[in-house]
Amino acid sequence: MGSETAVKSKTQDPKQAGQNHVDTDIDWRGVARFVQLSRQLDHLEETRLVPEKKVLYQFSARGHDMAQVLLGSQLTHKHDAICGYYRSRPILLSLGVDLVEALRSSMARSGGYSDGRDIGVVFNYPNPDGPSALPMCGGVGAQYTPTAGWAQAVKYRAETLGDPDYDGAIGVVLGGEASVATNGFWSALTIATTQQLPMLFYIEDNGYGISVPSTFQTPGADIAANLASFSGLKVLNGDGTEPVEAAAMIKDAVAHVRSGQGPCLIRLTVPRLQGHSFQDTQTYKSEAEVAKEWARDPLPKLKAHLVPALFDEAEWDTIEADATAEVEAVREKAEGIAIADPATVATNVFSGDQPQAMGGVRGSIDLPSGSSEPAPEGSRINMVTAVRRTLEAELEINPKMLIFGEDIGPKGGVHAVTLGLQEKFGDDRVFDTSLSEEGIIGRAVGMAVNGLLPVPEIQFRKYADPAMEQINDCGTMRWRTNNRFAAPMVVRMPVGFFKCGDPWHSQTNEVQFVHSPGWKVAVPSNAEDAVGLLRAALRGDDPVMFLEHRAMLDAVWARRPYPGDDYVLEFGKAKTTREGDELTIVTWGAMVERCEEAADTSGKSVEVIDLRTLMPWDKDAVLASVAKTNRCLIVHEDLRSAGFGAEIAAVVADEAFLDLDAPVARLTMPDIPSPHNAVLLDAVVPSVEEIAAKIDELVDF
């Protein structure tokens, strides 16, 4: 027997029951008010603000509104959170979002969700006194895995940290039927079911993804039917336009998840009474289909359910009139709000003096400030051991820190960096994940917003590609919410060649992360720098990409004494590893060793600068060195075209042109994938001999 039958049996015939029974556990007057407010906002935008070009992106929620408001009425726990999508304004209103804030955000005025930085249908709502709305994203399906992360953080806080405040809290994700075809949906479904997380998947099926019917999104156009036998998942399926049926199913779904019985998916069919967006004319629908959809409008059904059972026609009319007047008053206030000062648009890319309203451990954990002076201990250790000791030390002092990824548990990671950490700290703090980079980074986002410190590992640089949407969304979170939310995390990722290469395990491509706003990027070349940079990242308040070069993890040259548990290395501070006055070499990662050897054997006076971090990078150190040597060579392993060396070369040419006695030069990989055969690899990666020859050429220019 399907779940839908089980729910309907409680109420017999929902349509008939709706005429005779009103569930007094639900604030139906509040439901009516929020539905009317949503309708009036849609009407105002479509008839006035969009034609007047005061709202540029508009997505009507007509048809979706009643069920969303019913869902919002059940979210009563202080640590409940939702993550929605562009048609989710009704539930935002029901959670308490201020109407002026909602409309000013649609109009891209100052304040609001983003201070005019993001489109108004991309919501966020940090709510210290009740359910919050996690920052939504513009990408379809991007909301699922962060919600799974929030739910996992709820479980961790309640069970591992023993915080009773989180008992019974849940994560709720809203999505349309088209979103069930995305990687994010299936990844989150795997996470939630295998970990039995307190997570509710709320699927609003209006039959179309823009112009594409549901039959292209899932077999049979019914995701609930397809998931009926999915292990560890309660599935409900019903009509989101029938007040009694929708209310009963939503209450059942929320109660199931809140009671700790595991995740639930509820699919409610609803009509999309307007186009996908205001610009969508719906020419792909016949007149008969449009009429059929309007016949399912939940608003008249809501009225029929409440009048006269709960109140009379006059009170219904009053609720509608009050909503109209309230929205008009809100319009006047919103139109009186100026746009944000353009001088502030570049603020809040990274953390500053003012902490974000939600996300990260800042303020909740008193972490030591550390020391910028190393205190060497014992003999030289390799980078693997240095990173492991740093992770271990920080796990000891920060109970909100978690490490996870593929094979990082009993195996200890493919490079043995996390070996023994799960045994010492337990599998709730150091754990393996399903094979989904989208899920690894996406869940880290939700955990970070929930106030944990996630330290996810991506096994190799190339494997980060499926997670790039989550990486980009994480980096922009602070900026696009104007410091309301941030998701600080440290992503550890091996990069580069090791003995041999190949197109799948040997990329560096660090420039892609530099070009993702909001991310800091560390590229240590040795064990000491790895310790200092990693500890700075773990005690910071920004997302950090920590790139561990495979060739340096056990390289003899990269070994250094452990610099102590207090050693912290400031980002954006390069190190001059060789002093000279005839040529400046700027490099990082595995190329530092080669550049030093070339400098030592060249017979020339060469200054070698190890940048250590690429975002931020130490421009001042480079320019000061070039002013002294009058020449600049940039050496990196990444591809030549649009590699980070091009950025450095452009800055030197722009700001030190008059200091130069020779052209700015680069030595890099050619624009090809990394070859597997060691002979081929050696032919394309900058060698000591090539670097030395370039030194001679530039000094003699």
Backbone hydrogen bonds, N-H to C=O, Kabsch-Sander energy under -0.5 kcal/mol:
donor,donor_aa,acceptor,acceptor_aa,energy
6,A,2,G,-1.5
7,V,3,S,-2.1
8,K,4,E,-2.5
9,S,5,T,-1.9
10,K,7,V,-1.3
11,T,7,V,-0.6
11,T,8,K,-1.1
12,Q,8,K,-1.0
17,A,13,D,-3.3
18,G,14,P,-2.2
19,Q,15,K,-0.6
19,Q,16,Q,-1.2
20,N,16,Q,-0.6
20,N,17,A,-1.3
21,H,17,A,-2.5
23,D,21,H,-0.5
24,T,22,V,-0.7
26,I,23,D,-1.6
28,W,26,I,-1.7
31,V,27,D,-2.2
32,A,28,W,-2.8
33,R,29,R,-2.4
34,F,30,G,-2.6
35,V,31,V,-2.4
36,Q,32,A,-2.3
37,L,33,R,-2.7
38,S,34,F,-2.5
39,R,35,V,-2.4
40,Q,36,Q,-2.5
41,L,37,L,-2.3
42,D,38,S,-2.4
43,H,39,R,-2.5
44,L,40,Q,-2.7
45,E,41,L,-2.5
46,E,42,D,-2.5
47,T,43,H,-2.5
48,R,44,L,-2.0
49,L,44,L,-1.7
50,V,45,E,-3.3
52,E,48,R,-2.1
53,K,50,V,-2.1
54,K,49,L,-3.1
55,V,49,L,-1.5
56,L,106,S,-0.5
64,H,61,A,-2.0
65,D,61,A,-1.2
68,Q,64,H,-1.6
69,V,65,D,-2.4
70,L,66,M,-2.3
71,L,67,A,-2.3
72,G,68,Q,-2.6
73,S,69,V,-1.9
74,Q,70,L,-0.6
74,Q,71,L,-1.5
75,L,72,G,-1.2
76,T,74,Q,-1.3
80,D,77,H,-1.8
81,A,170,I,-1.6
82,I,132,S,-2.3
83,C,172,V,-2.0
88,S,85,Y,-1.6
92,L,88,S,-1.4
93,L,89,R,-2.4
94,S,90,P,-1.9
95,L,91,I,-1.3
96,G,92,L,-0.5
96,G,93,L,-1.2
97,V,92,L,-2.0
102,A,98,D,-2.3
103,L,99,L,-2.6
104,R,100,V,-3.0
105,S,101,E,-1.6
106,S,102,A,-1.7
107,M,103,L,-1.8
108,A,105,S,-1.4
109,R,104,R,-2.9
110,S,338,A,-2.6
114,S,111,G,-0.6
115,D,111,G,-2.5
117,R,114,S,-0.9
122,V,119,I,-1.9
123,F,121,V,-1.0
125,Y,133,A,-2.7
127,N,125,Y,-0.8
130,G,127,N,-1.1
132,S,80,D,-1.8
133,A,125,Y,-2.1
134,L,82,I,-3.1
134,L,132,S,-0.6
136,M,123,F,-2.9
142,A,139,G,-1.5
144,Y,141,G,-1.0
147,T,143,Q,-1.1
148,A,144,Y,-1.9
149,G,145,T,-2.1
150,W,146,P,-2.3
151,A,147,T,-2.5
152,Q,148,A,-2.4
153,A,149,G,-2.3
154,V,150,W,-2.3
155,K,151,A,-2.1
156,Y,152,Q,-2.4
157,R,153,A,-2.9
158,A,154,V,-2.4
159,E,155,K,-2.8
160,T,155,K,-0.5
160,T,156,Y,-1.6
161,L,156,Y,-2.2
163,D,157,R,-2.7
166,Y,163,D,-1.7
167,D,164,P,-1.4
169,A,166,Y,-1.8
171,G,198,P,-2.3
172,V,81,A,-2.8
173,V,200,L,-2.6
174,L,83,C,-2.3
175,G,202,Y,-2.2
177,E,204,E,-1.0
179,S,176,G,-0.9
180,V,177,E,-0.9
181,A,178,A,-1.5
182,T,179,S,-1.6
186,W,182,T,-1.5
187,S,183,N,-2.6
188,A,184,G,-2.5
189,L,185,F,-2.4
190,T,186,W,-2.0
191,I,187,S,-2.4
192,A,188,A,-3.1
193,T,189,L,-2.2
194,T,190,T,-2.4
195,Q,191,I,-2.0
196,Q,192,A,-0.6
197,L,192,A,-2.1
199,M,197,L,-2.0
200,L,171,G,-2.7
201,F,199,M,-0.5
201,F,264,C,-3.0
202,Y,173,V,-3.1
202,Y,200,L,-0.7
203,I,201,F,-0.7
203,I,266,I,-2.9
204,E,175,G,-2.6
204,E,202,Y,-0.6
205,D,203,I,-0.8
205,D,268,L,-2.4
206,N,204,E,-0.9
209,G,212,V,-3.1
210,I,208,Y,-0.6
211,S,209,G,-0.9
212,V,209,G,-2.3
214,S,207,G,-1.7
216,F,213,P,-2.1
217,Q,214,S,-1.6
218,T,214,S,-1.9
221,A,218,T,-2.6
222,D,219,P,-0.9
226,N,222,D,-1.7
227,L,223,I,-1.5
228,A,225,A,-1.0
230,F,227,L,-2.1
233,L,230,F,-1.2
234,K,263,P,-1.9
236,L,265,L,-2.7
238,G,267,R,-2.7
240,G,238,G,-0.6
240,G,269,T,-2.1
242,E,239,D,-0.9
246,A,242,E,-3.1
247,A,243,P,-2.3
248,A,244,V,-2.5
249,M,245,E,-2.3
250,I,246,A,-2.5
251,K,247,A,-2.4
252,D,248,A,-2.3
253,A,249,M,-2.8
254,V,250,I,-2.7
255,A,251,K,-2.5
256,H,252,D,-2.2
257,V,253,A,-2.1
258,R,254,V,-2.9
259,S,255,A,-1.7
260,G,257,V,-1.5
261,Q,256,H,-1.6
264,C,199,M,-1.9
265,L,234,K,-3.1
266,I,201,F,-2.9
267,R,236,L,-2.4
268,L,203,I,-2.6
268,L,266,I,-0.5
269,T,238,G,-2.3
270,V,205,D,-2.2
273,L,62,R,-1.5
273,L,271,P,-0.9
278,F,58,Q,-1.9
280,D,277,S,-1.6
281,T,279,Q,-0.6
285,K,282,Q,-1.9
290,V,286,S,-2.2
291,A,287,E,-2.5
292,K,288,A,-2.2
293,E,289,E,-2.1
294,W,290,V,-2.3
295,A,291,A,-1.7
296,R,293,E,-1.5
297,D,294,W,-1.6
301,K,297,D,-0.9
302,L,298,P,-2.5
303,K,299,L,-2.3
304,A,300,P,-2.5
305,H,301,K,-1.7
306,L,302,L,-1.7
307,V,303,K,-2.9
310,L,306,L,-3.3
311,F,306,L,-1.8
316,W,312,D,-1.9
317,D,313,E,-2.6
318,T,314,A,-2.1
319,I,315,E,-2.4
320,E,316,W,-2.1
321,A,317,D,-2.7
322,D,318,T,-3.0
323,A,319,I,-2.0
324,T,320,E,-2.2
325,A,321,A,-2.4
326,E,322,D,-2.7
327,V,323,A,-2.4
328,E,324,T,-1.9
329,A,325,A,-2.2
330,V,326,E,-2.2
331,R,327,V,-2.3
332,E,328,E,-1.8
333,K,329,A,-1.7
334,A,330,V,-3.0
335,E,331,R,-2.7
336,G,332,E,-0.9
337,I,334,A,-1.5
344,T,341,D,-2.6
345,V,342,P,-1.3
347,T,344,T,-2.0
357,A,483,N,-1.0
358,M,484,R,-1.8
360,G,448,A,-3.1
363,G,365,I,-0.5
364,S,361,V,-2.1
365,I,361,V,-1.7
367,L,365,I,-1.3
371,S,566,D,-3.7
375,A,563,P,-2.8
377,E,562,Y,-2.3
381,I,560,R,-2.7
383,M,552,M,-0.6
383,M,553,L,-0.5
384,V,553,L,-1.9
386,A,382,N,-2.1
387,V,383,M,-2.7
388,R,384,V,-2.3
389,R,385,T,-2.7
390,T,386,A,-1.8
391,L,387,V,-2.6
392,E,388,R,-2.6
393,A,389,R,-2.3
394,E,390,T,-2.3
395,L,391,L,-2.5
396,E,392,E,-1.7
397,I,393,A,-1.1
398,N,394,E,-1.5
401,M,398,N,-1.7
402,L,453,L,-2.2
403,I,429,R,-3.2
404,F,455,V,-1.2
405,G,431,F,-1.4
406,E,457,E,-0.6
408,I,405,G,-0.7
412,G,409,G,-0.6
413,G,407,D,-2.9
416,A,413,G,-1.5
418,T,412,G,-1.8
419,L,412,G,-0.7
419,L,416,A,-0.9
421,L,418,T,-1.9
422,Q,418,T,-0.6
424,K,420,G,-1.5
425,F,421,L,-2.8
426,G,422,Q,-2.5
429,R,426,G,-1.1
430,V,426,G,-1.9
431,F,403,I,-2.1
433,T,405,G,-1.2
436,S,434,S,-2.1
440,I,436,S,-2.2
441,I,437,E,-2.4
442,G,438,E,-2.5
443,R,439,G,-2.1
444,A,440,I,-1.3
445,V,441,I,-1.9
446,G,442,G,-1.7
447,M,443,R,-2.5
448,A,444,A,-2.6
449,V,445,V,-2.4
450,N,446,G,-1.4
451,G,448,A,-1.7
452,L,447,M,-2.1
453,L,400,K,-3.2
455,V,402,L,-2.5
457,E,404,F,-2.1
458,I,492,R,-2.4
461,R,494,P,-1.2
463,Y,460,F,-1.1
464,A,461,R,-1.9
465,D,462,K,-1.5
467,A,464,A,-1.6
468,M,465,D,-1.7
471,I,467,A,-2.5
472,N,468,M,-2.9
473,D,469,E,-2.5
474,C,470,Q,-2.5
475,G,471,I,-2.2
476,T,472,N,-1.8
477,M,473,D,-0.7
477,M,474,C,-0.9
480,R,476,T,-3.2
481,T,477,M,-1.6
482,N,479,W,-1.3
483,N,478,R,-3.1
484,R,481,T,-0.8
486,A,358,M,-1.4
490,V,454,P,-1.7
491,V,544,V,-3.0
492,R,456,P,-2.4
492,R,490,V,-0.7
493,M,546,F,-2.3
495,V,548,E,-1.9
496,G,507,Q,-3.1
498,F,500,C,-2.5
500,C,498,F,-3.2
501,G,676,H,-1.2
506,S,502,D,-1.1
512,Q,509,N,-1.4
513,F,510,E,-0.9
514,V,510,E,-1.7
515,H,511,V,-1.8
516,S,513,F,-1.6
519,W,516,S,-1.6
520,K,543,P,-2.3
521,V,615,M,-1.9
522,A,545,M,-2.8
523,V,612,R,-2.9
527,A,558,A,-3.0
530,A,526,N,-2.1
531,V,527,A,-2.0
532,G,528,E,-2.2
533,L,529,D,-2.8
534,L,530,A,-2.3
535,R,531,V,-2.4
536,A,532,G,-1.8
537,A,533,L,-2.2
538,L,534,L,-2.6
539,R,535,R,-1.4
540,G,537,A,-1.1
544,V,489,M,-2.6
545,M,520,K,-3.3
546,F,491,V,-3.0
546,F,544,V,-0.7
547,L,522,A,-2.6
547,L,545,M,-0.8
548,E,493,M,-2.0
548,E,546,F,-0.6
549,H,524,P,-0.5
549,H,547,L,-0.7
550,R,495,V,-2.9
551,A,497,F,-0.7
552,M,549,H,-1.2
553,L,549,H,-0.8
553,L,550,R,-0.7
559,R,556,V,-1.4
560,R,381,I,-1.8
562,Y,377,E,-1.1
562,Y,379,S,-0.6
567,Y,564,G,-1.0
568,V,371,S,-2.9
569,L,532,G,-1.9
570,E,568,V,-0.5
572,G,616,P,-0.5
573,K,570,E,-0.9
574,A,572,G,-0.6
575,K,610,D,-2.6
577,T,575,K,-0.9
577,T,608,V,-2.1
578,R,608,V,-1.2
582,E,605,S,-2.8
583,L,605,S,-1.0
584,T,631,R,-1.6
585,I,583,L,-0.5
585,I,607,E,-3.3
586,V,584,T,-0.5
586,V,633,L,-2.6
587,T,609,I,-2.5
589,G,523,V,-1.1
591,M,588,W,-1.4
592,V,589,G,-1.5
594,R,590,A,-0.8
595,C,591,M,-2.6
596,E,592,V,-2.6
597,E,593,E,-2.2
598,A,594,R,-2.5
599,A,595,C,-2.6
600,D,596,E,-2.5
601,T,597,E,-2.0
602,S,598,A,-1.1
603,G,599,A,-0.6
606,V,604,K,-1.2
607,E,583,L,-3.4
608,V,578,R,-1.7
608,V,606,V,-0.5
609,I,585,I,-3.1
609,I,607,E,-0.5
610,D,575,K,-3.0
610,D,608,V,-0.5
611,L,587,T,-2.6
611,L,609,I,-0.7
613,T,611,L,-1.9
614,L,521,V,-1.9
615,M,521,V,-1.3
615,M,616,P,-0.6
619,K,617,W,-1.9
622,V,618,D,-1.6
623,L,619,K,-2.7
624,A,620,D,-2.4
625,S,621,A,-1.9
626,V,622,V,-2.6
627,A,623,L,-2.1
628,K,624,A,-0.9
628,K,625,S,-0.5
629,T,625,S,-2.6
630,N,626,V,-2.9
633,L,584,T,-2.9
634,I,665,A,-2.5
635,V,586,V,-2.3
636,H,667,L,-2.2
640,R,669,M,-0.9
643,G,640,R,-1.8
646,A,643,G,-1.5
647,E,643,G,-0.7
648,I,644,F,-1.8
649,A,645,G,-2.8
650,A,646,A,-2.2
651,V,647,E,-2.2
652,V,648,I,-2.6
653,A,649,A,-2.6
654,D,650,A,-2.4
655,E,651,V,-3.0
656,A,652,V,-2.3
659,D,656,A,-1.3
660,L,656,A,-0.7
660,L,657,F,-1.1
661,D,630,N,-3.2
662,A,630,N,-0.6
665,A,632,C,-2.3
667,L,634,I,-2.7
669,M,638,D,-1.7
672,I,670,P,-2.6
681,L,677,N,-2.7
682,D,678,A,-2.6
683,A,679,V,-1.2
684,V,680,L,-0.7
684,V,681,L,-1.4
685,V,681,L,-2.2
691,I,687,S,-2.5
692,A,688,V,-2.6
693,A,689,E,-2.4
694,K,690,E,-2.1
695,I,691,I,-2.2
696,D,692,A,-2.2
697,E,693,A,-2.2
698,L,694,K,-2.4
699,V,695,I,-2.6
700,D,696,D,-2.1
701,F,698,L,-0.9
